Amino acid sequence: MVTIQTSGGIGSGVVYRSDGTIVTDAHVVEDQQKKPFKSVRIHFADGSQATATVVGVDDPTDVAVVKADRGNLPAARFSTTLPEVGQLAVVLGSPLGLEQTVTAGIVSALHRNMPPSEGSPQGLIDLIQTDAPISPGNSGGAVVNSNSEVIGLSEAYLPPSSGAVSIGFVTPAATVTDVADQILKSGVATHAVLGIIPTDISPEVASRFGLPTTSGALVIEVARGGPAAKAGLQPGDIITQFDGQKIASVTDLLAAIRKKEPGQQADVEFQRGPDTKSSKVTLGSTAKE
């Protein structure tokens, strides 16, 4: 585990390769405009420090890779399988700048989704939930099991002011290693895209525009020449099914799309006024946008 210092604050990271390659959360090494810092400062557990460059970031999964100017580091072991609910979860990191802090709890749930927000406009999907305390500064740090394998990186927590008690979220190890390997190979990670800007349908929106339902993902913009446009989707359409999965919200749609690969096809069912329509879409890639 390492501490990552930037001009924006303190975060945590995990040694991925012995050559100084470190994984962390993208928001740890980005400024408020979602632009990666050119360099960051790494504090190691032995008290030494080194400068590191940001190799790449992937905002859809909030994973980033940095390369420190130091070798012969002990690389962590990443689990290749999801943990089971109830298993031990140990969080390592630098909450509030308190380096090498350890907290513990259990895996509370799997496959949790976080809806789009200002800090994460694309939302985050398929996360692990834990009751192990996570605080500001833990982001990007290791969450490990009883075998000292990394099961994921600390991602976010619900603050007590929201009424939550020990609800934290973790990016699974499989997501971290997949994205990190893509970044190290080509500088970017690719994800399937539909080519729309969707929004949830509140009762107020449904009433204002005379929509027949509050369930589904309302299409408010379609990228010109994108996958959705080629499939015939238009602004105002309400996506109700994607690839056979019922869509009740934007989070449902994002989660369904994230399961697909660029170039794959999917059936989309949507409402246009009183009519129910369906179309087959060939998904695009974030690397082309």
N, C-alpha and C positions, 0 to 999 in steps of 0.2 A: 504494500500500500504506500502511496505517496501523497503529498499535499501539493496542490497546484495553485500558485499565486499569480494573479493577473492584475491589471489596472482596475478591473471591475470587482475584485474581491478574492475570496478563498474558496477552493473546491478540493475534491479528492480524485484520485486516479489509481489504476492498477497496472503493474508491470505486465505487459503482454508478451514481450520477447526480451531475451537477455541483452539484446543490443541497444536497449534504451527506448524501445517502442512501448508506449503507454496508452491505455484506453481510458476514456472518461466520458462524461456527458457533453454533448455539443454546447449546451447553454453555459457550461463552465468556462469554455474557451472562446465564447462569442460576446460581442458587445451588445448594447441594447438594440442596434439595428440588424442583428443577426449576422454580423460580419466577423469572421474569425480574427483573433489577435495574431499578429505576425509571429510573436514569440511569447512564451510564458516562463515562469520560474518554477522549478521542481525542487521540493524539499524531500529528501529521502529519510528513511527511518534511522539511518546511522548518523544523522545530523548534517550531512553534506548537502550541497545544493548544486544545481546545474541549469543552464539555459536549455529550453526546448522549443522546437518549431512545431507549428500546427500543420500536420500532414494533410488532414481533411476532416470535414464534418458532414454529418447526415442529419438534417433537421427532421425528416419524417420519423426517424427512430430515436433522435436525440443522442446519437453516438458519435464520438470523435476519437481521432488518433493523433497523438503528439509524439515527437521523437526527441528524446533528451540526449545531450552530448555526454553520454556515459555508457560504458559497456559492463559486461560481466555481472549483470543483475540477476537476482533470483526471480524467474518468471512464475506467475501464478498458474495453477491448474484450473481450467474451466470445465465445469460439468457439461456433459453432452446430452443429458436428459433433464426434463423438468422435475422439480422436487414434488413431494407429496404434501398435501395439506396436513398440517400438524407437525411437520418436521422442523428441526431446529434451524433458525436463521440468525446468523451473527453478522452485525453491521460494523464495518471498519471504516474509519474516515476521520475528518477534521471538522466536526461540528463547531461552528462559531470560532474557528481557528484553533481549537484545542486538538493538536495533532495526536495521532495514534489513539483515538478514543474508540472503545469497543462497547457496543450495546447488543442485547440479545432478545430474541422472542421466537415466534414460530411463523411458519408460512400459513397465512390466514385464508388465502384463496388464490386461484389461478385464473388466467384469461380475463383479467379486468381491463376495461377500456376507459380512457379519459377523454372527454369530449374536447373539441377545439376550444382554444382560449387565446388570449392575447399573446401569452408567452409561447404557446404551441398551436399555431393556427391550423395545423393539419390534424391535430389530435394525436393521441398515443394509444396503441392497441396492444392486446395480448400481454399485459403486465402481470407480474406476481404481486400479490398483496401481502404485507407483513405487519405484525404489531410491534416489531422491534423498533425502538425509538430512532427516528430519522429527523435531523435538524438541518438548518442552513449550513452549508459547508460539507455535509455528507455527500452531496451530489457527485456522482461519478466514482464513488468509493465502492469497495467490494462488499457483497453480501455472500457469506459462505455457509456451507453445511457442516455437519459434524465430521466429515472427512477432509475438511480444509479445502474443499473444491469451491470455486466461485460459481454461485448459481445465478448471479446477475450483478448489475450496478444500481446503486441507490439512485432513484429518479426523482421522486417527489413525495410530499406528505400533505395530509389535510391538517391545517392549523387548528389548535384548540378553539380559536375564536369562531370556527365554523360549527362548533359543537361536537367535533370528532374527538375520539380517544384512541390514540395509537393506530392510526391508519396511514400506512406508508406504501409506496409503490416501487417496484424494482423491474428494470429492463432485463429479461431473461438472458442467460449466458449464450444460448444459441443465436439470439438476435445480435448480441454484441460481437461474437466471433465472426458471424457471416458478414456483417457490415464492415468490421475492421479489416477482414481479409480482402474485401472488394476495394476498400479505400487504399490499402497497401499495394494492391495490384494495379489499379488504374486511376487512383486519386479521387474516385467518386463511387457511391453505391447507387444502384438503379432500382427503381420500384415501378410497379404498374400504375398507370394513371388513366382516368376516364376522360379527362379534359373538360371538366365542369367546375363551377363554383356552386356548391349546394348550401342550403340552410335548413334548419329545423322549422317546423310549422307551428307557431304558437297560435292559440285561439284568436288573438288579435289579428295576426296575419291572415288566418283563414277567413275571418269575418270581413276584413278590409278588401280582400281580393276575391271573395266569393268562392273560396276553395271548398271542395266537398269533404275534406278530411284534415285532421291534424296529425295523421300518421304518415310517415314517409319522409323522403328528402326532396325538398323543393329546389328545382334547378333555377338559379337566378342568372347564370351566365354560362355560355357555351363557347369554348375556345374555337376560333375559326380554323377549320381544317383539321381539328383534333378528332380523336376516336369517337366521342359522343356526337359531334357534328356529322361525321360520316355515317353514323348509325341512325341519324334522323332525329335526335333529341333536340328540343328547343327550350328556351327560357319559359318558365311557367309549367313545364311538365313536373309531375310528382313521381319519383322513382319509388316503387313499392316492393319490387323484388329484384335481386341481383344474383345471377348464377344459382337460382333455385332457393335462395335464402330470403326470407321476409325482411323488408327494410322498414323499420319504424322511426329511424332517426338518422342524422348525418353520421353519427358514430357507428351505427350498424353498417352503413354504406362504406365508410372508410375501412372498417375491419374486413369486410368482404372483399374489397379491392386489394387490400394488402396481402391477402392469401394467394393472389394470382401473380403470374409472372408477365413481364412485358411481352407482347406478341400473342398471348393466349386470348382465346375468345370466351365470351360470357353472354348469356341471355339476360336482357334487361326488360323488365315489365314496368310500365309507367302509365299514369293517368294523364290524359289531356282533355280537360273539360269533363264532359260526361262519359268519354270513351276510354276504354282500357286498351292499351297497345303494347306490343312487344317488338323487340329488335335484337339482333345479334351484333355485339360490338367487339372489335379487335383492340385490345388495350395497348396504349402507348407506353413510353418510358420517360421517367424523370430526367434521364440523361440527355434527352432531346429538347427539353424545355428550358 
